Amino acid sequence: MPHSKSVLNGFILASILSVLFIGFWLRSSGLEYYPPGISNDEAKNLIDATYMKQTLRTPFYEDEGRPEPLNRLVATGGAMLYGNSVWAFRLTSAFWGVLTLAVSYWTAVQCFHDTSPHTRKIIGLFAMIALTIALGHITVTRSLYRAVPLPLFILLTIGFTARGLRTYKWHNFIAIGIFIALGIYTYTAGFVVPIAFVPVGLILIITQRQRITHWMPRLILTSVVLALITSPVIYLL
């Protein structure tokens, strides 16, 4: 029995690595040719990242449409490592995509923690496969779109929420606030993510009223962390 478990674990690990390799190939092969061009929005990010690399200064746009510096900062770091070109900036998006694939496995495992260890690992594997071959995700992670990291931060928020409400460890709720904030700094649609905690709170009040002294202070901590990190842009609301 222990031997069969080790074989299954080995198979799952090999499958995860294979899926990540395939995912990276789908997102990086022929980047210099496809997509064949860039949009005006992508061109702005490219110009900003090039400016930041050359001057080490960060432009900050004080309007509700563009307070999202995170992807430009990461793209600038990538350009410093492997060049300043459309291909280089797209490669950074591909890396974001592969990291998102790995996190999709972890998040699925956290969400199905009540099942057996092997069952939740298989579920995580299928979740990662589904995202790996999703045409929408492949297309976005081959582009210079500034929202590329947003699915990653949403998945991390979901995963740490599931983990936190299961273990009630404080660091999980700190992580929730951090990843929601990173999502907001990635793309303005990230402002919607905290709204999802309204039904979560209602469900907890209905089903976990007797444990309110456990989850309420932790969710308050999440709110404080989120407010502190997003304070430079929260006034734009």
Rosetta blueprint (number, residue, H / E / L):
1 M L
2 P H
3 H H
4 S H
5 K H
6 S H
7 V H
8 L H
9 N H
10 G H
11 F H
12 I H
13 L H
14 A H
15 S H
16 I H
17 L H
18 S H
19 V H
20 L H
21 F H
22 I H
23 G H
24 F H
25 W H
26 L H
27 R H
28 S H
29 S L
30 G L
31 L L
32 E L
33 Y L
34 Y L
35 P L
36 P L
37 G L
38 I L
39 S L
40 N H
41 D H
42 E H
43 A H
44 K H
45 N H
46 L H
47 I H
48 D H
49 A H
50 T H
51 Y H
52 M H
53 K H
54 Q H
55 T H
56 L L
57 R L
58 T L
59 P L
60 F L
61 Y L
62 E L
63 D L
64 E L
65 G L
66 R L
67 P L
68 E L
69 P L
70 L H
71 N H
72 R H
73 L H
74 V H
75 A H
76 T H
77 G H
78 G H
79 A H
80 M H
81 L H
82 Y H
83 G L
84 N L
85 S L
86 V H
87 W H
88 A H
89 F H
90 R H
91 L H
92 T H
93 S H
94 A H
95 F H
96 W H
97 G H
98 V H
99 L H
100 T H
101 L H
102 A H
103 V H
104 S H
105 Y H
106 W H
107 T H
108 A H
109 V H
110 Q H
111 C H
112 F L
113 H L
114 D L
115 T L
116 S L
117 P H
118 H H
119 T H
120 R H
121 K H
122 I H
123 I H
124 G H
125 L H
126 F H
127 A H
128 M H
129 I H
130 A H
131 L H
132 T H
133 I L
134 A L
135 L H
136 G H
137 H H
138 I H
139 T H
140 V H
141 T L
142 R L
143 S L
144 L L
145 Y L
146 R L
147 A L
148 V L
149 P L
150 L H
151 P H
152 L H
153 F H
154 I H
155 L H
156 L H
157 T H
158 I H
159 G H
160 F H
161 T H
162 A H
163 R H
164 G H
165 L H
166 R H
167 T H
168 Y L
169 K L
170 W H
171 H H
172 N H
173 F H
174 I H
175 A H
176 I H
177 G H
178 I H
179 F H
180 I H
181 A H
182 L H
183 G H
184 I H
185 Y H
186 T H
187 Y L
188 T H
189 A H
190 G H
191 F H
192 V H
193 V H
194 P H
195 I H
196 A H
197 F H
198 V H
199 P H
200 V H
201 G H
202 L H
203 I H
204 L H
205 I H
206 I H
207 T H
208 Q L
209 R H
210 Q H
211 R H
212 I H
213 T H
214 H H
215 W H
216 M H
217 P H
218 R H
219 L H
220 I H
221 L H
222 T H
223 S H
224 V H
225 V H
226 L H
227 A H
228 L H
229 I H
230 T H
231 S H
232 P H
233 V H
234 I H
235 Y L
236 L L
237 L L
